[in-house]
Amino acid sequence: MLNKMKALFVEEQGQGMTEYGLVLGIIAIAVVTILVTMRGQITSLFQQASEKLTEGGATTPTP
């Protein structure tokens, strides 16, 4: 019985999954922080692209 109790505390199989979870969480926080910081630039980029697409007019492409 004592050996089984020791094995529960020494066993490290779940440790790897916890580390992966922590790394994934840190990456997610970094991505959200970058997106919030660059929100104005991203919005401007999409607005410019939208304007360039609408400047072309409503012509239909010829095959």
Backbone hydrogen bonds, N-H to C=O, Kabsch-Sander energy under -0.5 kcal/mol:
donor,donor_aa,acceptor,acceptor_aa,energy
5,M,1,M,-1.9
6,K,2,L,-2.2
7,A,3,N,-2.2
8,L,4,K,-1.6
9,F,5,M,-1.2
10,V,6,K,-1.9
11,E,7,A,-2.1
16,G,12,E,-0.7
16,G,13,Q,-0.6
17,M,13,Q,-0.6
18,T,14,G,-1.8
19,E,15,Q,-2.2
20,Y,16,G,-2.2
21,G,17,M,-2.2
22,L,18,T,-2.3
23,V,19,E,-2.5
24,L,20,Y,-2.5
25,G,21,G,-2.2
26,I,22,L,-2.4
27,I,23,V,-2.4
28,A,24,L,-2.3
29,I,25,G,-2.2
30,A,26,I,-2.2
31,V,27,I,-2.4
32,V,28,A,-2.3
33,T,29,I,-2.3
34,I,30,A,-2.4
35,L,31,V,-2.5
36,V,32,V,-2.4
37,T,33,T,-2.3
38,M,34,I,-2.3
39,R,36,V,-0.9
42,I,38,M,-2.5
43,T,39,R,-2.5
44,S,40,G,-2.3
45,L,41,Q,-2.2
46,F,42,I,-2.2
47,Q,43,T,-2.3
48,Q,44,S,-2.5
49,A,45,L,-2.1
50,S,46,F,-2.3
51,E,47,Q,-2.4
52,K,48,Q,-2.3
53,L,49,A,-1.9
54,T,50,S,-2.0
55,E,51,E,-1.8
56,G,52,K,-0.8
57,G,54,T,-1.2
